[in-house]
Amino acid sequence: MSKILVAYFSASGETARLAKTLAGVIGGDLFEIRPQTAYTAADLDWNNAKSRSSVEMNDPKSRPAMAETPRLAGYDTVFVGFPIWWYQAPRIIQTFLESADFSGKTVIPFATSGGSGMGGTNKALAPSCKGARLVEGKVFRSNTSTDTLREWVKTLK
C-alpha cells in the first residue's frame, strides 16, 4: 500500500482547511509548508506592488525560505496544496519541491481560489519536480465536501 503525504501552504487558513479534509479522505499524513518568516496582512496585499507576496511572485527565481524541511522517505504520493497567487502557486511551493528528492514520486497539486483556475501552475511547477510524475492539479473551495474530494481522488491515475 502506498503512503501518502498531504503537504500544504496556507496564508489565511483556507488551504489548511481543505488539506485537512483531503488528508482525512485519503488517509494521508499532513505537513504544513511554513515560511521561515510568517506572512503578515501587509505582505499579502496583492494591490501593493512592493508587498512581499507581489515582489516574490514578480520574480520567477524567488524561493522563500521554509521553516522546516520535509521528510519524504517512504511516501509514494505527495499532494501539494496552496492558494492560487497570480494564477499560479506561491513561490514557496517551488522551494518545497526543490527541497527534497521527489524522484519516483507522484506529485498532485490542489489549490484554493476565490475565482481563478490553476492557470499556468503545472507548467511553472514542472521544472521543480525533477524525476517525479506531476499530475494536473485542480482548484477547490476551502469548504469542499469530503464526497467531492473522494470523487476527485478516484479520477486520479
Number of C-alpha atoms within 10 A of each C-alpha: 4 9 15 20 23 25 24 27 25 22 18 13 12 18 25 22 17 26 29 17 18 24 19 15 16 16 13 21 15 19 18 17 22 20 18 11 10 11 15 13 11 13 15 16 14 17 9 13 12 13 16 17 22 18 15 17 20 13 10 11 11 15 17 19 16 18 13 14 14 15 12 16 10 11 17 18 21 23 21 24 28 27 28 22 21 17 14 22 26 23 22 21 24 21 20 25 20 16 16 14 15 22 12 13 19 20 23 20 25 25 28 27 18 11 9 13 17 23 16 12 21 18 12 15 19 17 12 17 22 16 14 19 16 18 16 14 19 15 20 20 16 19 12 14 14 16 10 12 17 14 10 11 14 8 7 10 6
